[in-house]
Amino acid sequence: MVLLYSSNHKIYSLSEAVSTYVHSGDHLAFGGFTTGRKPLAAVCEILRQGQTDLIGEGGPAGSDWDMLIGAGRVKAYINCYTANPRFSNVSRRFRAAIQEGSILFEDYSQDAQMTMFHAAAMGLPYVPVRMMLGSGMEKEWGLSEKERERIDKLPNQKFLIQQNPFNPEEKLLLLPVPRLDTAIIHVQIASPDGTCRLLSDPFQDVDLAFAAKNTIVTCEELVSNEWIRREPEKNTIPGITVSAVVHLPYGGHPSQVYGYYDYDKEFYLEYDRAGKSDEAFQQFLKEWVYGVKNHAEYLEKLGVNRLLNLKNVPGYEFHVSDETIAEEESK
């Protein structure tokens, strides 16, 4: 159910935001970085609703795209890095899909993919770069031209190589620009008109918001439009780029959200164990995704004590025990 909507009020429930702006076959991108500020509650809602045949623009991904790939919801995946650092160097269901050949996959360097997002935000049709030239990524194509031609939301080529028109002796690599249907970004603070405040590294998120046709923002705190305008220099994503705002405390769990909570180590360890086989992974999804009706039930299943033990401590900006604080202050 849509709670409010106008140019100044874009507040949706999570279910309504996902059903409105995410469709089977869409080209999607998620904000955050590996285990940091990932929109994982929204990913779980996509899984529950059943959207499939997705085109994934991974960027520095983690369990967000790994879950969708493991559930068989991704047709093609463009990525530079997919891992849960400290827990898995390469996300397990993503790696299994590559090894089994069950997913179409293209690989770019991280700097190349971030540049592609920035070019998309600027409305450019392509972007000339020097990066990747001379590397294996120049020679190896994950997706052939024939495979690309069958997917209308992907460019027909990984890149083109041409001479620099201003310096014919120089060779440049022309990167295509993603045409995103929807971006989903988890932020610390947002207002009803879609203005967002990121309190940590924005990663590629500002570019994604500008690049996508639609952007869903989930937030830890929902504040008034008047309040967020008091210090405009602290705001990061303008409301004009946002289609839906969902107030969703702990919407990034189990990833960490700077200033609010640390990542859930035990949950990531459980996820990593489950990823070692398809059978165990499907059981994990049954318990933690399909076995709960919504994000509220998910939080209830986690329990209050577990969530409180992840809360950041001011001055430390991550979770520490009372005993550790006392020890530090006594020095």
TINU-648018 format. One record per residue (C-alpha): residue in three letters; x, y, z. Coordinates in steps of 0.001 Angstrom, whole numbers, plus 524288, in hexadecimal, padded with zeros to 5 digits. Layout:
<recs>
AlaXYZ...
</recs>
This chain:
<recs>
Met800008000080000Val8052E80D757FC59Leu804F2815D880878Leu8076C8230C80232Tyr80B2B827BA7F4C9Ser80D1E8350A7EE94Ser818EA83CDD7EA4DAsn81BCA83F447F8B8His81743832357FE1ELys81C6D825A37F82EIle81A6C81C9B803BBTyr8177180E7D80032Ser8170A801B080767Leu822107F89A80351Ser818A67EF437FCC3Glu8124C7F9FB7F4BCAla81F2F800547F0E0Val824BC7F3807EBD1Ser818547EF687E4ADThr817517FCE57DE5DTyr825627FEE97DA1FVal82B487F1467D888His826657E8607CDACSer82B027DBAD7C7ADGly8353D7DE5E7BD4DAsp839497EB6D7C33AHis8473A7F0877C33ELeu84A5A7F3107D19BAla855737F8767D9CCPhe857107F8D67E88FGly85E46802A57F0F2Gly8682B7FFD97FB90Phe874E07F83E7FB34Thr876517E98F7FDF9Thr872C07E90A80C8DGly870097F79380E16Arg862B37FE2580D45Lys85C8D7F42D8043APro84DB77F4E4801BALeu84BDF7E6E280617Ala83DFF7E83580B40Ala839ED7ECC97FDB4Val841297E15B7F77ACys839AE7D7F880043Glu82CF97DE737FC2DIle8306A7DC5C7EDCCLeu832BA7CE0E7F0E4Arg825997CCF67F7CCGln81E3F7D3BA7ECCBGly824387CB2E7E23BGln82A0D7D49D7D842Thr833797CD3F7CF72Asp83BDC7CDEE7C311Leu842967D9CE7C8D7Ile84E487E0AC7C2D3Gly8579C7E3917CDF8Glu861487EECC7CDF2Gly869357EA2B7D970Gly873B67F4227DC5CPro87A6F7F0307E925Ala8700B7E64B7ECF7Gly86E4B7DCA77F80CSer8632C7D4497FCFFAsp8594A7DD127F608Trp85BF97D7E57E868Asp861137CAFE7ED9CMet853997C8027F349Leu84C7E7CB7A7E6C0Ile856057C3687DEB3Gly854EA7B7E17E805Ala8461E7B8967E725Gly846C67B8097D843Arg841347C5A97D626Val84C397CB937CDF8Lys84D317CA137BF39Ala859AE7D1EC7BD2ATyr863467D7F77C6B2Ile86D0C7E2FB7C446Asn876A17E4447CF60Cys884187E7EC7D446Tyr8841E7E1337E191Thr87AA97D8A87E945Ala87EBF7D49C7F6EEAsn87C2B7D58F8056CPro889E57D963809E8Arg88EC67D221815E8Phe8848E7C7958138CSer886357C3EC80534Asn890067C9407FB6FVal8865C7C6417F094Ser877F17C4BC7F3C9Arg874D37B64E7F32BArg868297B59E7EB57Phe86D8A7BF6E7E192Arg879CE7B72A7E002Ala871CE7AAB47DE96Ala8697F7B0EE7D3E6Ile875B67B4F77CC5FGln87BE07A7847CDC4Glu86F557A0BC7C992Gly86D047AA1F7BE4ESer85F3A7ACD77C312Ile8603C7BBA37C1FDLeu864807C5257B776Phe86F7F7CD4D7BD11Glu878047D8C37B911Asp883B27DDD37C09BTyr8890B7EBB37C150Ser8934D7F18D7CA31Gln88DD67F8FF7D5C8Asp892D88062C7D11DAla88CD4803A97C3C2Gln87F988002B7C95EMet87F6180BEA7D272Thr882A5814947C6CAMet8778480E627BF1FPhe86E088119E7CA28His872F081F9F7CA76Ala8715D820F97BBCDAla8638E81B907BCDAAla86082825B87C747Met8652D8304B7BDE2Gly85C9F82B147B2FALeu8680E8276C7AA2DPro8667481CAC79FE9Tyr874248173B7A275Val880BA81B327A93FPro88ED081ABA7A40AVal89914815947AD95Arg8A6EE8102F7ADEBMet8A40B806477B8A0Met8A3A67F7AB7B56FLeu8AC167F9B37A944Gly8B6D27EF7F7A8F2Ser8B04F7E7277B362Gly8A9937DA0F7B235Met89C887E1127B324Glu89F307E6F67A5D5Lys8A0F37D97C79FE2Glu896BE7D1867A72FTrp888257D36F7A508Gly87E977CCB07AE07Leu8731F7CF827A504Ser874767CD807966EGlu86E4F7D6D078CB0Lys864047CC797897BGlu8605C7CB05797D2Arg85FB57D9C079957Glu856D27DB1D78D88Arg84CD87D2507942BIle84BDF7DB7579FEAAsp8469A7E89179B8ALys84AAD7EF867A80ELeu8591F7ECD17A5F2Pro8624B7F34879C1BAsn866407EAAF790B2Gln874A87EBA679426Lys87C847EBD97A0B2Phe884027F7B079BB4Leu88A0A7FD8778F7CIle8982A8018A78D59Gln89A9280DC178544Gln8A4D78181678311Asn8A44E8247878AFEPro89F1C82E7B78113Phe8A77B8390D78769Asn8B3B0830A0787F7Pro8B3388260677D6CGlu8BF0781F1B78325Glu8B76B81BE178F80Lys8AE36810587909BLeu8A1F1811B7798FBLeu89817807F579DF1Leu889E480C4879C79Leu88152806C37A73APro8728E8057D7A5A1Val869BE80BED7AF9EPro85FA4803DE7B730Arg85160807697B542Leu84BE5804547C29EAsp83D76802557C4EAThr83E63803247D3B2Ala8489A805957DE21Ile84668801B77EC52Ile84E67808C17F6A3His84E71807B980575Val851AD8148880C4FGln852C38196B81A25Ile84928824CE81940Ala83EAD828AC80F6CSer83323831F580EDDPro825BA82FD2808A1Asp8299A8376A7FC5BGly834E082DEF7F9F0Thr840528363A7FE78Cys84A9B82D4080466Arg855ED82EE780DACLeu860FE8250A80D5DLeu8699E8259081961Ser8746981D2F813BBAsp87B3781A72806DCPro870D381C467FC49Phe8776E811F87F3B5Gln87080812397E662Asp8632E815647EC13Val861948238A7E7C4Asp864C681FBF7D9CELeu85B16814767DA5AAla8503A81D717DF03Phe85280826AF7D397Ala8548E81BD17C9A8Ala84883813697CC39Lys83AF1816117C6E3Asn835C68133C7D48DThr83C69812F37E1C7Ile8374780C6F7EE12Val83D53811637FAA2Thr83C28809EB8075CCys84067811658136FGlu843C480F8B821AFGlu83D7481C6E8257ALeu83264823F181F12Val832D08327C82234Ser82A9C83E0581DC8Asn82D5E8457E81144Glu82F35851B981971Trp8392E84B4F82272Ile841C4845DC81797Arg8422885331810D6Arg84803859F281CB3Glu855A58553A81916Pro85512852E580A68Glu863CC851A48095BLys862C78449E8108EAsn8592983EC2806E1Thr85E1A835607FC90Ile8533E830AA7F389Pro8493883AAC7EEC0Gly83AE38374E7EF91Ile838CC839677E0FEThr8401382CB37DE58Val837F48247A7E7D4Ser82B2181DAE7E48CAla827F9817107F182Val82C328188E7FFA9Val82A8580D3180915His82CD680EF9817A2Leu833D48024D81AE7Pro83C28801A982741Tyr8463D7F6C782630Gly843637F640817A4Gly851C87F39C81520His853217E7F881E5EPro85BB27DFE681E8DSer864917EA2281832Gln8697B7F58082055Val863BF8032281FA5Tyr86D7E80D3C82467Gly868CA814AE8304CTyr85DB380B14832F5Tyr862287FCED833EFAsp86D617F3C683119Tyr86CAC7E83A827F1Asp8673D7DBB782DBELys873017D2BD82E2DGlu86B717C6A68324APhe861477C8A5827A4Tyr86BC67CA0381D37Leu8725D7BDA682228Glu865557B6818213FTyr8633F7BBEA81396Asp870CF7B78E80F65Arg86E8D7A9C28146BAla861827A92380D6CGly867B17AD78800B0Lys8705D7A16B7FFEBSer86580799607F9B5Asp8590979C607F26AGlu8511C793FA7FBBEAla8560379B4C807BFPhe854247A857800F5Gln846067A5787FD52Gln843947A1B780B7APhe8498F7AEA780FBALeu840527B603806A7Lys834DB7AE2380BB5Glu838097B1D3819B2Trp83C407C00F8186AVal835387C4FE80C3ATyr829517BCFC80865Gly8268B7B8D58165AVal823947C6BB81AC9Lys818C47CF308151CAsn8200C7DC0E81558His82B537E3A981B37Ala824527E55C82837Glu823437D69A829EDTyr831817D549825E8Leu8359A7DEA9830C3Glu82CDE7D79A83A70Lys833677CACC836CBLeu840D87D0DF838EDGly83CCF7D5BA8465BVal83E867E26F84DB2Asn84ADF7DE8E854F5Arg851E97DAA98488DLeu84E7F7E78584200Leu852447EFAB84DDBAsn85F627E8DB84E60Leu8623D7EDF2840B2Lys85F857FC3B843DEAsn86AB3805BB841A6Val8706980C8784D73Pro8726D81B4284B4AGly880D381E7984A9BTyr8844C810AB84649Glu87AF580FF083A99Phe879CF8013983BE0His874A27F82B84650Val87CEB7F62C85273Ser8793A7F01C85F64Asp877537F7D986BE4Glu883457F0F287164Thr88BB57F57786602Ile88723803838679DAla88A358032C87626Glu897A17FD878735EGlu89AA4807D386919Glu8962881309871BESer89E6B80E5187D27Lys8AB1080F548756A
</recs>
